[in-house]
Amino acid sequence: MTPTIIVHGGAKTITDDKVAANNAGCTAAVEAGWAVLISGGSAAEAVEAAIRVLETDQTFNAGLGSTLNSDGEVELDAAIMEGSLSWGAVAAVQGIRHPISLARKVMDDKPRLLVARGAERFAVDCGAEMCKKENLVADEQWQEWKEDQKVIDRPNTVGCVALDASGILAAGTSTGGTTKQQQGRVGDTALVGCGLYADNKFGGCSTTGDGESIIPVVLAKTAIDFLSGDRHPDEAAQMAIDALVSKVKGEAGCILIDRQGRVGWAYNSSHMACAYMTEGQDKVAFFTKK
C-alpha cells in the first residue's frame, strides 16, 4: 500500500500576508506525519503527529491560536478515527495542550466522546499534556476578541487524513470553535460522521467550516459514501460540498484519501489551506486554491 497523508488548515479566506504562514504550517504538519509513515508508523500516529504541529501554530484555529468563546476563553474540540471504526473524541475542554492526543488516548482506552470537566479529569488521569488555560490564548486572538474586530481571514478547523503501509486509514480534526461562541458550544469537529470519518473499505475524510451547516448533512460520512464505485476522491469531495450547498447555508471544506491512496479536496469558501505528500513526490504539495 502507498503511504499518503493530507492536511487542511481550514476552509476560510486567506489574505496575501497569511499565505506564507499557512504554507509553512501545513507543510510542517505533513512532514511530521510523513516521517511517521515512512518509518513504519501507523496512520493514527501520523494523523496525531501532523495535527500536533498545527495545534502549536498560531496561524490555525486549534490549540494555541484558537478563537475565543463568549467569555474570552479557549475551549477545544478534537477527534480521531481509524478505518477499523475505532474512534475517540473530546469537546469543550480547557487547559489541554494537544486535544488531538487526548482524543487518541480516549480512542485507545474505549471509544467514546468526553466533554468539559469529565474530559479534563480523564486527561489528568491518563497523563495528557496540561497547561494553564490562559497559556492557550494567542495575542492576536485576544486583541481581536477584546476590540471586537471584524476579521477577514478568520481561522478555521484543522484536520488530517493518512493511509499507512498496512492499508489502514485514519482521520483527525481539531478546533477552537467559532469566535465568541457560547460557552459549551460544540460543533462538528468532535462528531463522528460530521467532522471526520474513516473506513478501511472506502476512505478517510476530515472536514472544516461552519459546524452548524456540516452537522445536519453529516458531511464526512457523505463524502465517504460518494467514494463508492471507485469514484476519485476529488469528485467525491466536490459532490459532498455540492450536497451541503444544496441543502443548507454555510462554508465548508473536506479532504479525502481513498483506500488506494488517492487524495482529493473541495470547498466553497474563498480559500482552503491544503497540503499533501505521497510516494513519488520530492516535496510537499501545498495549495490555498484549487
C-alpha positions in Angstrom: 0.0 0.0 0.0 1.2 3.5 -0.8 1.6 5.7 2.3 -0.2 9.0 1.8 -1.1 12.0 4.0 -3.1 15.1 3.5 -3.8 18.0 5.9 -6.0 21.1 5.9 -5.6 24.3 7.8 -9.2 25.4 7.3 -11.7 26.5 4.8 -11.5 30.3 5.1 -10.4 33.5 3.5 -6.6 33.7 3.3 -5.2 37.2 2.9 -1.9 37.6 1.0 0.0 38.3 4.2 -1.1 35.0 5.7 -0.3 32.7 2.7 3.3 32.1 3.8 2.3 31.2 7.3 -0.4 28.8 6.1 2.2 27.2 3.7 4.8 26.8 6.4 2.4 25.4 9.0 0.6 22.9 6.7 4.0 21.8 5.2 5.5 21.2 8.6 2.4 19.2 9.6 2.6 17.0 6.5 6.3 16.5 7.1 5.8 15.4 10.7 3.1 12.9 9.7 5.1 11.7 6.6 8.1 11.0 8.8 5.9 8.7 10.9 4.5 6.9 7.8 7.9 6.2 6.1 9.4 4.9 9.4 6.6 2.3 9.5 4.3 4.1 11.9 0.5 3.8 11.9 -1.9 6.1 10.2 -3.3 7.2 13.6 0.2 8.0 14.8 0.8 10.1 11.6 -2.5 12.0 12.0 -1.7 12.8 15.6 1.8 13.9 14.8 0.6 16.2 12.0 -2.3 17.8 14.0 0.0 18.4 17.0 2.1 20.6 14.7 -1.0 22.6 13.7 -2.1 22.9 17.4 1.2 24.7 18.2 1.0 27.1 15.3 -0.9 30.4 16.0 -1.8 30.6 12.3 -4.5 27.9 12.9 -7.7 27.6 14.9 -6.5 24.7 17.1 -4.7 24.6 20.4 -2.6 27.7 20.7 -4.1 30.2 18.3 -7.7 29.1 18.8 -10.6 31.6 18.6 -12.0 32.7 22.0 -15.5 32.0 23.2 -18.1 34.4 24.7 -16.1 34.5 27.9 -12.8 35.2 26.2 -11.5 31.7 26.9 -10.2 28.9 24.7 -12.4 25.8 24.5 -11.2 23.0 22.4 -12.7 20.0 20.5 -10.9 17.2 18.8 -11.5 13.7 17.4 -9.6 10.9 15.8 -10.9 7.8 14.0 -9.3 4.7 12.5 -10.6 2.7 9.5 -11.4 -0.1 11.8 -14.2 2.2 13.1 -12.4 2.8 16.4 -12.6 6.4 17.5 -12.2 8.9 20.4 -13.3 12.5 20.9 -13.2 15.3 23.4 -15.1 18.6 23.4 -15.3 21.9 25.3 -12.0 21.2 27.1 -9.7 23.8 28.6 -6.1 23.7 29.6 -5.3 20.8 27.2 -2.1 21.4 25.2 -2.8 18.9 22.5 -6.5 17.9 22.3 -5.8 15.5 19.4 -3.5 13.5 21.6 -6.2 13.4 24.3 -8.7 12.2 21.7 -6.3 9.4 20.8 -5.9 8.4 24.4 -9.7 8.2 24.6 -9.8 6.0 21.5 -7.1 3.7 22.8 -8.9 3.4 26.2 -12.5 2.9 25.0 -14.3 4.7 22.0 -16.5 7.5 23.4 -16.9 11.3 23.4 -15.9 13.0 26.7 -16.7 16.6 27.3 -15.7 19.5 29.5 -14.7 18.7 33.1 -15.1 15.0 32.6 -12.6 15.0 29.7 -10.2 17.2 31.7 -10.3 14.7 34.6 -9.6 11.9 32.1 -6.7 14.0 30.8 -5.1 14.2 34.3 -5.7 10.5 34.9 -4.0 9.4 31.7 -1.1 11.9 31.9 -2.0 14.1 29.0 -0.2 17.4 28.5 -1.9 20.1 30.6 -1.3 23.8 30.8 -2.9 26.9 32.3 -5.9 27.7 30.2 -4.6 31.2 29.7 -1.5 29.8 28.0 -3.6 28.8 25.0 -4.8 32.4 24.4 -2.7 33.9 21.5 -2.1 37.6 21.4 -3.7 38.2 18.0 -6.9 36.3 19.0 -7.0 38.2 22.4 -6.7 41.6 20.7 -9.4 40.7 18.1 -11.7 39.5 20.8 -11.1 42.5 23.1 -11.6 45.0 20.4 -14.5 43.1 18.8 -12.7 43.3 15.4 -14.2 42.0 12.2 -11.7 39.5 11.0 -11.4 38.9 7.2 -9.1 35.9 7.4 -10.9 34.1 10.3 -9.2 30.9 11.2 -10.9 27.6 10.9 -10.8 23.9 12.0 -7.7 21.9 11.1 -7.5 18.2 10.1 -5.6 15.3 8.6 -6.2 12.0 6.9 -3.5 9.4 6.4 -3.0 5.9 4.8 -0.2 3.7 6.1 1.8 0.9 4.5 -0.6 -1.7 6.0 -3.6 -0.2 4.3 -5.0 1.3 7.5 -6.7 4.7 7.2 -7.1 7.3 9.9 -8.7 10.8 10.1 -8.5 13.5 12.7 -9.8 17.0 13.4 -9.1 19.7 16.0 -10.6 23.2 16.6 -11.1 26.1 18.9 -14.6 26.5 17.5 -16.0 29.9 16.3 -15.2 33.4 17.5 -17.3 34.4 20.6 -19.2 31.1 20.5 -21.4 30.5 23.5 -19.5 28.7 26.3 -20.1 25.0 25.9 -21.0 25.1 22.2 -19.8 22.0 20.3 -19.6 22.0 16.5 -18.9 19.2 14.1 -15.2 18.5 14.8 -15.8 16.0 17.6 -18.7 14.3 16.0 -18.0 11.1 14.0 -19.6 11.3 10.6 -19.7 15.1 10.6 -16.2 16.3 11.4 -14.4 13.2 10.4 -14.8 9.6 9.2 -12.6 6.7 8.3 -13.4 3.2 6.9 -10.7 1.0 5.5 -13.1 -0.3 2.9 -13.6 3.1 1.3 -11.5 6.0 2.6 -11.0 8.7 5.2 -12.2 12.3 5.5 -11.7 15.4 7.7 -13.9 18.4 7.3 -13.7 22.1 8.2 -16.2 25.0 8.2 -19.4 26.0 9.8 -20.3 23.2 12.2 -24.0 24.1 12.3 -24.1 23.5 8.5 -21.8 20.5 8.5 -23.7 18.5 11.2 -27.1 18.2 9.6 -25.7 16.9 6.3 -23.2 14.6 8.0 -20.6 15.9 5.7 -17.7 13.5 6.4 -19.7 10.3 6.0 -21.5 11.8 3.0 -18.1 12.3 1.3 -17.0 8.8 2.1 -20.3 7.4 0.7 -19.6 9.2 -2.6 -16.3 7.2 -2.9 -18.4 4.2 -3.9 -18.0 2.8 -7.4 -14.2 3.7 -7.4 -15.1 7.4 -7.7 -12.0 9.6 -7.4 -11.7 11.4 -4.1 -11.6 14.8 -5.8 -15.0 14.2 -7.4 -16.4 12.7 -4.2 -15.2 15.7 -2.2 -16.9 18.1 -4.6 -20.1 16.1 -4.6 -20.2 16.3 -0.8 -19.7 20.1 -0.8 -22.3 20.4 -3.6 -24.7 18.4 -1.5 -24.2 20.7 1.5 -24.7 23.8 -0.6 -28.0 22.4 -2.0 -29.4 21.8 1.5 -28.0 24.4 3.9 -26.2 27.8 4.0 -22.6 27.9 5.2 -19.0 27.5 4.3 -17.3 24.1 4.4 -14.4 22.1 3.0 -13.2 18.5 3.2 -10.1 16.4 2.4 -10.2 12.8 1.4 -7.9 9.8 0.9 -9.4 6.6 -0.6 -8.1 3.1 0.1 -5.8 3.3 -3.0 -4.0 6.3 -1.6 -5.6 8.9 -4.0 -6.2 12.3 -2.5 -8.9 14.9 -3.1 -10.4 18.0 -1.5 -13.1 20.6 -2.2 -14.5 23.7 -0.5 -17.0 26.5 -1.1 -15.1 29.2 0.9 -12.7 31.7 -0.7 -9.7 29.6 0.1 -8.7 26.4 1.8 -5.2 25.7 3.1 -4.3 22.2 2.0 -1.1 20.1 1.7 -0.3 16.5 0.9 2.5 14.0 0.4 2.7 10.6 -1.2 5.4 8.3 -2.7 6.9 9.8 -5.8 6.8 13.4 -4.7 10.1 15.1 -3.9 8.4 17.7 -1.7 5.1 18.5 0.0 2.4 20.0 -2.3 0.7 23.0 -0.9 -2.4 24.9 -2.1 -4.6 27.7 -1.0 -6.9 27.4 -4.0 -7.7 24.6 -6.5 
